[in-house]
């Protein structure tokens, strides 16, 4: 942020208190509470304030010359021409004649096939994403449990991971080690409100009530999140274009 000339603006949006970490067992026993000075945080983990992604995105975008980012440009593929030039094929048009293309488009990159045939594969982990809006006023007991930073309730091969955002909401992830076929075989529609109770019944039935309430008392909108990855240490041949 300093190198980009944006550091003076960054602290206005960053949250230093959000570094705090709480860890609970499935029975509700507190295993770590950094807000109480416990845990012996290593020095290298200090001074790492959080910032909401949408605020960081806004901060970065507003520093650019107007028109730098062209929205609504869904890239479908790259055409490599015999001339050495590259054409970018978008959903609504083709942009012609590039010498170099930089792809920064994530695991399902449309640029990567020009470098390698490697595709993402299922990581073995996934579950449900949900959110608690205005937690301090709507769900004060849950807001107190999570605190200003991150709160993890960790069991064997599963957990409920939460983080307080700058707008006072809590992001919640109920994730577990699951076979990829489980998403289809479970019969759960992850976009429906009842997915919350179904996930809790299947994965967290014997956990203490407040851990389960983080999922059960979340907003109605939910998302299934099977996690995909590339191989650890994955590399690709150099391509100067």
C-alpha positions as CSV (number, residue, x, y, z in Angstrom):
1,X,0.0,0.0,0.0
2,X,2.9,2.3,0.7
3,X,4.5,1.6,-2.7
4,X,1.2,2.4,-4.4
5,X,0.9,5.7,-2.5
6,X,-2.3,4.5,-0.7
7,X,-1.1,3.9,2.8
8,X,-2.4,7.2,4.2
9,X,-5.9,6.1,3.1
10,X,-5.6,2.5,4.2
11,X,-5.7,2.9,8.0
12,X,-9.0,4.8,7.7
13,X,-10.6,1.5,6.6
14,X,-8.4,-1.1,8.2
15,X,-9.3,-2.8,11.5
16,X,-6.4,-3.5,13.8
17,X,-8.7,-5.1,16.4
18,X,-9.6,-7.8,13.9
19,X,-6.3,-9.6,14.3
20,X,-7.8,-11.2,17.5
21,X,-8.4,-14.9,17.3
22,X,-10.7,-17.1,19.4
23,X,-10.7,-20.9,19.2
24,X,-13.3,-23.2,20.8
25,X,-13.8,-26.9,20.9
26,X,-17.1,-28.5,19.8
27,X,-18.1,-28.7,23.4
28,X,-17.7,-25.0,23.8
29,X,-14.5,-25.0,25.8
30,X,-12.3,-21.9,25.0
31,X,-9.0,-23.2,23.7
32,X,-7.5,-19.8,22.8
33,X,-8.5,-16.2,23.5
34,X,-6.1,-13.6,22.2
35,X,-8.3,-10.8,23.3
36,X,-7.4,-11.9,26.9
37,X,-3.7,-11.9,26.1
38,X,-3.5,-15.6,25.9
39,X,-1.9,-17.7,23.2
40,X,1.6,-16.2,22.9
41,X,1.1,-14.8,19.4
42,X,4.5,-15.0,17.5
43,X,5.8,-11.6,16.7
44,X,5.5,-12.2,12.9
45,X,1.7,-12.5,13.3
46,X,1.4,-9.0,14.8
47,X,0.6,-5.8,12.9
48,X,-1.6,-7.5,10.2
49,X,-4.8,-5.4,10.2
50,X,-7.8,-6.7,8.3
51,X,-9.7,-4.7,5.7
52,X,-13.0,-5.7,4.1
53,X,-12.5,-6.9,0.5
54,X,-15.0,-4.4,-0.9
55,X,-13.3,-1.5,0.8
56,X,-9.9,-2.6,-0.4
57,X,-11.2,-3.0,-3.9
58,X,-12.8,0.5,-3.8
59,X,-9.5,2.0,-2.5
60,X,-7.5,0.4,-5.3
61,X,-9.9,1.1,-8.1
62,X,-10.3,4.8,-7.2
63,X,-6.5,5.2,-7.5
64,X,-6.6,4.3,-11.2
65,X,-7.2,6.6,-14.2
66,X,-10.8,6.5,-15.2
67,X,-11.5,3.9,-17.8
68,X,-8.5,1.6,-16.9
69,X,-10.9,-1.1,-15.9
70,X,-13.4,-2.3,-18.5
71,X,-16.4,-3.9,-16.8
72,X,-18.7,-6.6,-18.2
73,X,-15.8,-8.2,-20.1
74,X,-16.2,-12.0,-19.5
75,X,-13.2,-13.6,-21.1
76,X,-13.9,-16.9,-22.8
77,X,-10.5,-17.8,-24.3
78,X,-7.3,-16.6,-25.9
79,X,-6.6,-17.2,-29.6
80,X,-2.9,-17.6,-30.3
81,X,-2.2,-16.5,-33.9
82,X,0.7,-17.6,-36.2
83,X,1.9,-14.0,-36.3
84,X,2.6,-14.3,-32.6
85,X,-0.2,-11.9,-31.7
86,X,-2.9,-12.8,-29.2
87,X,-6.7,-12.2,-29.6
88,X,-8.9,-12.0,-26.5
89,X,-12.3,-13.6,-27.1
90,X,-15.0,-12.1,-24.8
91,X,-18.6,-13.0,-24.5
92,X,-19.6,-10.0,-26.6
93,X,-16.6,-9.2,-28.7
94,X,-13.0,-10.0,-29.8
95,X,-10.1,-7.7,-28.9
96,X,-7.3,-8.1,-31.4
97,X,-3.5,-7.9,-31.6
98,X,-2.0,-8.2,-28.1
99,X,1.7,-9.0,-27.6
100,X,1.5,-9.9,-23.9
101,X,-1.5,-11.0,-21.8
102,X,-1.3,-11.2,-18.0
103,X,-3.9,-13.6,-16.4
104,X,-4.9,-13.0,-12.8
105,X,-8.3,-14.7,-13.0
106,X,-8.2,-17.3,-10.3
107,X,-8.5,-21.1,-10.2
108,X,-10.8,-21.3,-13.1
109,X,-8.6,-19.2,-15.3
110,X,-9.4,-18.7,-19.0
111,X,-5.7,-17.8,-19.5
112,X,-4.1,-20.9,-17.9
113,X,-5.0,-23.3,-20.8
114,X,-2.6,-21.3,-22.9
115,X,0.2,-22.4,-20.5
116,X,-0.8,-25.8,-19.2
117,X,-3.5,-28.5,-19.4
118,X,-3.7,-28.7,-15.6
119,X,-7.2,-28.1,-14.2
120,X,-8.3,-27.5,-10.7
121,X,-9.5,-30.5,-8.7
122,X,-11.7,-31.0,-5.6
123,X,-9.7,-30.4,-2.4
124,X,-11.7,-32.7,-0.3
125,X,-13.1,-29.8,1.8
126,X,-16.3,-27.8,1.4
127,X,-19.6,-26.9,3.0
128,X,-21.9,-24.0,3.5
129,X,-21.2,-20.2,3.5
130,X,-23.6,-17.9,5.2
131,X,-23.7,-14.4,6.8
132,X,-25.1,-12.7,9.9
133,X,-26.1,-9.2,9.0
134,X,-25.8,-6.5,11.8
135,X,-24.8,-9.1,14.3
136,X,-24.3,-6.8,17.3
137,X,-27.9,-5.6,17.2
138,X,-29.6,-8.7,15.8
139,X,-27.5,-11.5,17.3
140,X,-25.6,-9.9,20.3
141,X,-24.7,-13.2,22.0
142,X,-23.2,-14.5,18.8
143,X,-21.4,-11.2,18.1
144,X,-19.9,-11.5,21.6
145,X,-18.7,-15.1,21.0
146,X,-17.0,-14.2,17.7
147,X,-15.5,-10.9,18.9
148,X,-14.0,-8.3,16.7
149,X,-11.7,-10.7,14.8
150,X,-11.9,-14.4,13.9
151,X,-13.5,-17.2,15.8
152,X,-12.9,-20.9,15.0
153,X,-14.8,-23.8,16.4
154,X,-12.7,-26.8,15.4
155,X,-13.6,-30.5,15.6
156,X,-12.3,-33.6,13.9
157,X,-12.2,-33.0,10.2
158,X,-14.8,-30.2,10.4
159,X,-15.2,-26.7,11.8
160,X,-17.3,-23.6,11.9
161,X,-15.2,-20.6,11.0
162,X,-16.4,-17.0,11.5
163,X,-15.0,-13.5,11.0
164,X,-16.5,-10.1,11.9
165,X,-16.5,-7.7,9.0
166,X,-16.2,-3.9,9.1
167,X,-19.9,-3.4,8.6
168,X,-20.7,-5.4,11.8
169,X,-21.8,-8.5,10.0
170,X,-20.3,-12.0,10.6
171,X,-19.1,-14.2,7.8
172,X,-19.7,-17.9,8.6
173,X,-18.3,-21.0,7.0
174,X,-19.4,-24.5,8.1
175,X,-16.8,-26.6,6.3
176,X,-15.8,-30.3,6.6
177,X,-13.8,-33.0,4.9
178,X,-16.4,-34.4,2.5
179,X,-16.2,-36.5,-0.7
180,X,-17.1,-34.6,-3.8
181,X,-20.1,-36.9,-4.4
182,X,-21.6,-35.8,-1.1
183,X,-23.0,-32.6,-2.5
184,X,-25.2,-34.4,-4.9
185,X,-26.0,-37.4,-2.7
186,X,-26.9,-35.3,0.4
187,X,-30.0,-34.0,-1.2
188,X,-29.3,-30.6,0.2
189,X,-30.2,-27.6,-1.9
190,X,-27.5,-25.2,-0.7
191,X,-29.3,-22.1,-2.0
192,X,-32.4,-22.7,0.2
193,X,-32.7,-21.5,3.8
194,X,-33.3,-25.0,5.1
195,X,-29.7,-25.9,4.1
196,X,-28.6,-24.3,7.4
197,X,-30.5,-26.8,9.6
198,X,-29.7,-29.7,7.3
199,X,-26.0,-29.0,7.4
200,X,-26.1,-28.7,11.2
201,X,-28.1,-32.0,11.5
202,X,-25.7,-33.9,9.3
203,X,-22.4,-32.5,10.5
204,X,-22.7,-30.8,13.8
205,X,-25.6,-32.5,15.7
206,X,-23.5,-33.2,18.8
207,X,-21.9,-29.8,19.0
208,X,-22.8,-27.3,21.7
209,X,-25.7,-25.0,20.9
210,X,-24.0,-21.7,20.4
211,X,-21.7,-23.1,17.7
212,X,-24.7,-24.4,15.9
213,X,-26.6,-21.1,16.3
214,X,-23.9,-19.4,14.2
215,X,-25.2,-21.3,11.3
216,X,-28.9,-21.7,12.3
217,X,-29.4,-18.0,13.1
218,X,-27.6,-16.7,10.0
219,X,-29.4,-14.8,7.1
220,X,-31.7,-16.7,4.8
221,X,-29.3,-16.6,1.8
222,X,-26.7,-19.4,1.8
223,X,-24.1,-20.8,-0.7
224,X,-22.6,-24.2,-1.1
225,X,-18.8,-24.0,-1.3
226,X,-17.0,-27.1,-2.5
227,X,-13.3,-26.0,-2.6
228,X,-11.1,-26.6,-5.6
229,X,-7.4,-26.3,-5.9
230,X,-4.3,-26.7,-8.1
231,X,-1.5,-29.2,-7.0
232,X,0.8,-27.9,-4.3
233,X,4.0,-26.7,-5.9
234,X,2.2,-26.5,-9.3
235,X,4.4,-24.8,-12.0
236,X,4.1,-24.3,-15.8
237,X,6.5,-23.8,-18.7
238,X,7.5,-20.2,-19.3
239,X,5.6,-18.5,-22.2
240,X,7.0,-15.0,-23.0
241,X,3.5,-14.0,-24.3
